[in-house]
Amino acid sequence: MRVRTTVILAGSLAVSACQSGTTSQAVSDRNSEFGCIAGTVGGAIVGGLIGSTIGAGTGQVLAVGGGIAGGGFVGNRLACK
């Protein structure tokens, strides 16, 4: 349980760093790239956590892998518009 809390907290902090404001174009591009990466990683973390609650044994390993892949894809699509 402690690991899940740490992973959720780290993912939340990574995604919360994606703030926008009035900045130069170079800084804006860098923030956009960071937001894209944070969305992908955050989605993969959340997907992996959801997948870890499904099944047991080999089925759970496959569910975690699928959750990581699916969550990363969805997070990327949401953050990298």
N, C-alpha and C positions, 0 to 999 in steps of 0.2 A: 504494500500500500504506500509505503514511503517513497518508493521509486516512481510510482505513478504520479504522486503529488509533485515530485521534483520535475518530472518530465512535463507535466501539464503547466507548471509554473514557468519553466524555461520556454516552452512554446508560446505561452501568453506574453511573456516579456519580449520575445523575438517579434511577434506580430504587433505588439503595441508600439514598437519603435518606428513603425511606418507612418509617420506624421507628415503632413504636407503644410507648406507655408510659402511666403514670398521669398524666393531664393534665386540665385543665378541659375542659368541653364545647366551648367556642369554639375552643380550640387543637386539640382532637380533630377538630372539623369541618373546620378549615383544613387539617390534616394529611391528612385523608381526601380533600379536594378536590385537594390537591397530588399525592397518590398516584394519583388518578384521571388527572390530567393527565400525570404522569410515565409511567404505564403506557401511555397512548395514544401519547405521543411516542416512548417507548422501543420500543413495538411497531412503530410506523411506521418508525423508523430500522432496526430489525432486518429488517423486511419489505423495505425498500428495498435493503438490502445483499444479501439473499438474491436478490431480483429482479434485481439488477445482474449476477449470475453466470449468468443465463439468456439465451440468444439473442444476436443481434447486430443492429445497426442499429435499424430501427423496432420490431422484435420485442423488443429489449432495453428500449427506452423504455416500451413497453406493459407488459413484465414488471416494471420498476421501479415504474411507476404502480400496477399491481395489487398488488405487494408492499407498497407504502406504505399503500394503502387496506386491504388485508387485515390487515396487521400492526397498523395503528392500531385496527381493529375488534376484533381478538383481544386486544390489549393493554388496550383499554378494558373489554372484558367481564371480563377477569381481575382488573383493578385496581379496578373500580367495582362491587363486589358490594353 
